[in-house]
C-alpha cells in the first residue's frame, strides 16, 4: 500500500468520481472519498502527532497492534487507522464496469468452495445485508481457505490475522444518496464494479504471505 506511514495523505481515487456510474453515483464517491476518508486521515494524523514511536509503524502494524497500545489510544487507532485502511481496500477494490468475466486463481477457488460465482455472491450479499448498523463485509483468506465475514464500525479483519481480498463498505454514507435505505440494491450494484483482477492479485499475495 502506498503512503503507508505517518503523515498520511488522501491518495486520489484510481478512477474518476463518475467512473462507477450508473452503479455508484459521482456525488457519493466524491463525498465518500473527499470528506469521509479525509476525515479519518486527519484524525489519524492528529492522534499520531504526539507519538513519535507510533509514527514509525505502518498502517497495518498500527491496526494489528491496537490491543497492545495504551488504553486511551486503542479506540482512536482502531477507528481512525481502521477507517483509512478499510476505505483504501474498498476504493482500490472497485473499477469502472466492464464486460470482462472474473478469471484466475481466485475464481477457481470461489468455484471450488462456493460452487459458482452466483452462489458466492448470494452468501456474500447475505453477510453484507446482515451487518447491523455500520460496518463492512469482507472476503478474506485464512489458513488456505476463503472466508466471508463482517466487521462492525471501522474494525478491520487484519487485527485477527485474516488477509483481506476485498470488502464492501455498508455504512449508509456509502449508498444513501442513490439507494436510500435499500442496502440490497447497493450490494447488487456494487458487484458490477468489483475489480476482480485486483481481488485476484490480493488473493495471490495472501497465499504468498502465509505459505
Ligand atoms: Mn465509508
Boltz pocket constraint, residues with backbone or C-beta under 6 A from the ligand:
constraints:
  - pocket:
      binder: B
      contacts: [[A, 32], [A, 36], [A, 87], [A, 169], [A, 171], [A, 173], [A, 174]]
      max_distance: 6.0
